[in-house]
Amino acid sequence: MQKRELGKSGLHVSALGLGCMGLSYGYGPATDIQEATALIRRAFERGVTFFDTAEAYGPYKNEVLLGEALAPFRDEVVIATKFGFTFDANGGQSGMNSRPEQIRAVARR
């Protein structure tokens, strides 16, 4: 698998990444957790080291799925996530919030 450098950070990832939104959000029912985990781990076995998610996918379900699936090799991958959303009591997106205190709270989860 070819690698790419992200910006000038020295951070290198696979040229192909895996966007994980559809595993738990957006395209119908969520994928079975065991099947989704197997898919994520198979991607890693084939050289994928860049995975994309967001707190809004579920909400939080996709990040949890990805974190658990990648736990055995967490130090060998890069996870990109999007944040800054607010959610209502039913888990629906109700707005945006990228204030510093919100970013710190989200990063601690």
Backbone as JSON, one array per atom type, in Angstrom:
{
  "sequence": "MQKRELGKSGLHVSALGLGCMGLSYGYGPATDIQEATALIRRAFERGVTFFDTAEAYGPYKNEVLLGEALAPFRDEVVIATKFGFTFDANGGQSGMNSRPEQIRAVARR",
  "N": [[0.85, -1.18, 0.0], [0.62, 2.15, -0.89], [1.89, 5.12, 0.69], [1.0, 8.29, 2.16], [1.89, 11.6, 3.09], [0.43, 13.59, 5.55], [-0.14, 16.84, 5.17], [2.46, 18.84, 6.44], [3.22, 17.52, 8.63], [4.6, 15.22, 9.18], [3.2, 12.99, 9.6], [2.22, 9.94, 8.41], [0.06, 8.14, 6.3], [-1.96, 5.48, 4.88], [-2.44, 5.47, 1.32], [-5.0, 4.92, 0.51], [-7.96, 5.32, 2.32], [-10.39, 4.39, 4.82], [-13.64, 5.26, 4.95], [-15.97, 5.3, 7.45], [-18.64, 5.88, 7.94], [-21.02, 4.7, 6.79], [-21.23, 2.29, 8.11], [-22.64, 2.54, 10.44], [-24.52, 4.5, 10.11], [-26.56, 6.5, 7.98], [-26.93, 5.03, 5.5], [-29.13, 3.31, 5.63], [-30.05, 0.52, 7.76], [-27.81, -0.09, 10.53], [-24.7, -1.78, 10.14], [-24.09, -5.12, 11.19], [-22.35, -5.48, 14.23], [-20.22, -7.32, 14.57], [-19.67, -7.99, 11.91], [-18.97, -5.46, 10.9], [-16.72, -4.91, 12.45], [-15.03, -6.95, 11.56], [-14.72, -6.17, 8.88], [-13.37, -3.67, 9.17], [-11.01, -4.54, 10.42], [-10.01, -6.24, 8.46], [-9.5, -4.41, 6.44], [-7.35, -3.06, 7.63], [-5.49, -5.19, 7.73], [-4.98, -5.36, 5.02], [-3.52, -3.15, 4.58], [-4.6, -0.59, 5.03], [-4.39, 2.34, 6.83], [-5.64, 4.62, 7.57], [-8.5, 5.94, 8.85], [-11.82, 7.16, 8.84], [-14.31, 8.95, 10.63], [-17.11, 10.28, 12.55], [-18.51, 12.15, 15.26], [-21.19, 12.55, 14.92], [-22.25, 10.36, 13.6], [-24.39, 8.3, 14.5], [-25.64, 9.17, 17.17], [-22.18, 9.04, 18.08], [-21.9, 6.25, 17.96], [-20.48, 5.24, 15.75], [-17.86, 6.11, 16.21], [-17.31, 4.7, 18.56], [-17.54, 2.03, 17.64], [-15.43, 1.99, 15.73], [-13.22, 2.59, 17.37], [-13.2, 0.33, 19.09], [-12.84, -1.74, 17.23], [-10.34, -1.15, 16.19], [-8.68, -1.27, 18.36], [-6.7, -3.38, 18.93], [-4.51, -2.64, 17.35], [-4.1, 0.07, 17.63], [-1.99, 1.95, 17.83], [-0.9, 1.9, 15.34], [-2.4, 3.11, 13.42], [-4.26, 5.9, 12.0], [-6.87, 7.88, 13.06], [-9.35, 9.86, 11.84], [-11.66, 12.24, 12.89], [-14.74, 13.98, 12.88], [-16.14, 16.75, 14.55], [-18.04, 18.91, 16.75], [-20.72, 19.16, 16.88], [-24.03, 19.51, 18.26], [-26.44, 17.72, 20.16], [-29.85, 16.67, 20.52], [-32.12, 15.44, 23.1], [-32.97, 13.04, 22.01], [-30.91, 12.19, 20.48], [-30.71, 13.38, 18.03], [-29.21, 15.62, 15.69], [-28.83, 18.9, 16.7], [-27.62, 21.31, 16.34], [-24.61, 23.31, 15.98], [-21.4, 23.42, 17.55], [-18.4, 24.57, 18.15], [-16.83, 25.67, 20.08], [-13.98, 26.3, 22.19], [-14.22, 25.03, 24.77], [-16.09, 23.06, 24.25], [-14.77, 21.5, 22.35], [-12.67, 20.51, 23.95], [-14.19, 18.97, 25.77], [-15.34, 17.05, 24.05], [-13.05, 15.78, 23.08], [-12.2, 14.41, 25.31], [-13.89, 12.28, 25.62]],
  "CA": [[0.0, 0.0, 0.0], [1.35, 3.41, -0.91], [1.67, 6.01, 1.84], [0.93, 9.73, 1.91], [2.12, 12.44, 4.26], [-0.64, 14.56, 5.78], [0.44, 18.17, 5.36], [3.89, 18.82, 6.73], [3.26, 17.06, 10.02], [5.38, 14.0, 9.34], [2.24, 11.91, 9.82], [2.02, 9.18, 7.17], [-1.09, 7.23, 6.29], [-2.15, 4.76, 3.62], [-3.01, 6.28, 0.24], [-6.44, 4.64, 0.58], [-8.51, 5.32, 3.67], [-11.72, 3.8, 4.94], [-14.68, 6.08, 5.56], [-16.77, 4.32, 8.19], [-19.99, 6.38, 8.21], [-22.07, 3.78, 6.38], [-21.31, 1.12, 8.98], [-23.6, 2.74, 11.53], [-25.34, 5.68, 9.9], [-26.66, 7.13, 6.69], [-27.31, 4.22, 4.33], [-30.02, 2.25, 6.08], [-29.73, -0.06, 9.08], [-26.41, -0.27, 10.88], [-24.08, -3.07, 9.88], [-23.86, -5.94, 12.37], [-21.09, -5.06, 14.85], [-19.16, -8.3, 14.26], [-19.32, -7.83, 10.49], [-18.29, -4.18, 10.75], [-15.39, -5.08, 13.05], [-14.26, -7.79, 10.64], [-14.39, -5.35, 7.72], [-12.35, -2.7, 9.58], [-9.74, -5.25, 10.66], [-9.54, -6.73, 7.15], [-8.91, -3.25, 5.77], [-6.03, -2.88, 8.24], [-4.64, -6.29, 7.26], [-4.65, -5.09, 3.62], [-2.65, -1.98, 4.52], [-5.26, 0.68, 5.31], [-4.02, 2.89, 8.14], [-6.34, 5.89, 7.74], [-9.91, 5.67, 9.04], [-12.57, 8.4, 9.04], [-15.58, 8.83, 11.35], [-17.59, 11.54, 13.13], [-19.38, 11.94, 16.42], [-22.6, 12.63, 14.48], [-22.69, 9.09, 13.04], [-24.94, 7.41, 15.54], [-24.33, 9.77, 17.39], [-21.08, 8.39, 18.81], [-21.82, 4.81, 17.73], [-19.44, 4.93, 14.78], [-16.57, 6.29, 16.88], [-17.14, 3.57, 19.48], [-17.27, 0.87, 16.8], [-14.09, 2.1, 15.16], [-12.26, 2.48, 18.47], [-13.12, -1.05, 19.55], [-12.3, -2.57, 16.15], [-8.92, -0.83, 15.98], [-7.95, -1.33, 19.63], [-5.49, -4.21, 18.94], [-3.4, -2.01, 16.63], [-4.38, 1.5, 17.69], [-0.78, 2.75, 17.63], [-0.44, 1.75, 13.96], [-3.38, 3.72, 12.53], [-4.69, 7.27, 12.24], [-8.32, 8.02, 13.0], [-9.82, 11.23, 11.67], [-13.05, 12.37, 13.28], [-15.32, 15.31, 12.8], [-16.85, 17.06, 15.78], [-18.58, 20.25, 16.79], [-22.17, 19.05, 16.78], [-24.8, 19.35, 19.49], [-27.49, 16.73, 19.97], [-30.99, 16.78, 21.41], [-32.31, 14.3, 24.01], [-33.2, 11.82, 21.23], [-29.73, 11.89, 19.68], [-30.73, 14.1, 16.76], [-28.34, 16.78, 15.64], [-29.62, 20.1, 16.96], [-26.85, 22.52, 16.09], [-23.16, 23.21, 15.89], [-20.69, 24.04, 18.66], [-16.95, 24.33, 18.08], [-16.15, 26.5, 21.07], [-12.87, 25.56, 22.81], [-14.64, 24.15, 25.87], [-16.78, 21.92, 23.63], [-13.72, 20.67, 21.75], [-12.01, 19.8, 25.05], [-15.13, 17.97, 26.28], [-15.47, 15.98, 23.06], [-11.78, 15.06, 22.99], [-12.03, 13.58, 26.51], [-14.81, 11.13, 25.63]],
  "C": [[0.89, 1.24, 0.0], [0.98, 4.24, 0.32], [1.63, 7.46, 1.36], [1.24, 10.46, 3.22], [0.97, 13.43, 4.36], [0.0, 15.91, 6.09], [1.93, 18.08, 5.52], [4.15, 18.33, 8.15], [4.2, 15.89, 10.26], [4.5, 12.78, 9.58], [1.96, 11.23, 8.48], [0.88, 8.2, 7.33], [-1.14, 6.5, 4.95], [-2.79, 5.68, 2.59], [-4.53, 6.09, 0.15], [-6.87, 4.65, 2.04], [-9.87, 4.65, 3.65], [-12.64, 4.77, 5.66], [-15.71, 5.15, 6.17], [-18.21, 4.73, 8.44], [-21.06, 5.33, 7.94], [-22.2, 2.54, 7.24], [-22.35, 1.29, 10.08], [-24.58, 3.88, 11.29], [-25.43, 5.99, 8.4], [-27.17, 6.32, 5.51], [-28.22, 3.07, 4.72], [-29.59, 1.71, 7.43], [-28.22, -0.21, 9.28], [-25.95, -1.67, 10.54], [-23.92, -3.81, 11.21], [-22.47, -5.63, 12.92], [-19.95, -6.03, 14.53], [-18.72, -8.19, 12.8], [-18.55, -6.54, 10.26], [-16.87, -4.27, 11.3], [-14.5, -5.9, 12.13], [-13.83, -6.99, 9.41], [-13.27, -4.36, 8.04], [-11.0, -3.39, 9.77], [-9.17, -5.81, 9.37], [-8.91, -5.59, 6.37], [-7.51, -2.99, 6.32], [-5.05, -3.95, 7.75], [-4.16, -6.06, 5.82], [-3.86, -3.8, 3.46], [-3.3, -0.63, 4.77], [-4.89, 1.12, 6.73], [-4.71, 4.21, 8.44], [-7.85, 5.63, 7.74], [-10.63, 6.97, 9.41], [-13.93, 8.11, 9.68], [-16.05, 10.22, 11.77], [-18.49, 11.23, 14.31], [-20.85, 11.93, 16.03], [-23.12, 11.31, 13.93], [-23.15, 8.18, 14.15], [-25.87, 8.09, 16.51], [-23.44, 8.9, 18.28], [-20.9, 6.92, 18.49], [-20.68, 4.44, 16.78], [-18.06, 5.08, 15.39], [-16.29, 5.13, 17.84], [-16.79, 2.31, 18.71], [-15.84, 0.89, 16.29], [-13.02, 1.95, 16.23], [-12.08, 1.06, 18.95], [-12.49, -1.95, 18.49], [-10.8, -2.37, 15.98], [-8.07, -0.96, 17.23], [-6.68, -2.2, 19.57], [-4.28, -3.58, 18.23], [-3.56, -0.5, 16.58], [-3.16, 2.37, 17.41], [-0.26, 2.7, 16.2], [-1.36, 2.42, 12.95], [-3.63, 5.18, 12.9], [-6.2, 7.31, 12.08], [-8.63, 9.52, 12.89], [-11.29, 11.26, 12.08], [-13.48, 13.81, 13.17], [-16.18, 15.53, 14.05], [-17.4, 18.47, 15.69], [-20.09, 20.28, 16.69], [-22.78, 19.09, 18.18], [-25.98, 18.45, 19.16], [-28.62, 16.97, 20.96], [-31.11, 15.5, 22.24], [-32.51, 12.98, 23.27], [-32.01, 11.46, 20.35], [-29.73, 12.55, 18.32], [-29.83, 15.32, 16.8], [-29.18, 18.05, 15.77], [-28.86, 21.39, 16.72], [-25.37, 22.23, 16.0], [-22.54, 23.92, 17.09], [-19.23, 23.65, 18.58], [-16.19, 25.27, 19.0], [-15.06, 25.66, 21.74], [-13.29, 24.61, 23.92], [-15.37, 22.92, 25.34], [-15.76, 20.96, 23.01], [-13.01, 19.87, 22.83], [-12.91, 18.69, 25.6], [-15.25, 16.78, 25.34], [-14.19, 15.14, 23.0], [-11.54, 14.16, 24.2], [-12.9, 12.33, 26.48], [-14.13, 9.86, 25.25]]
}
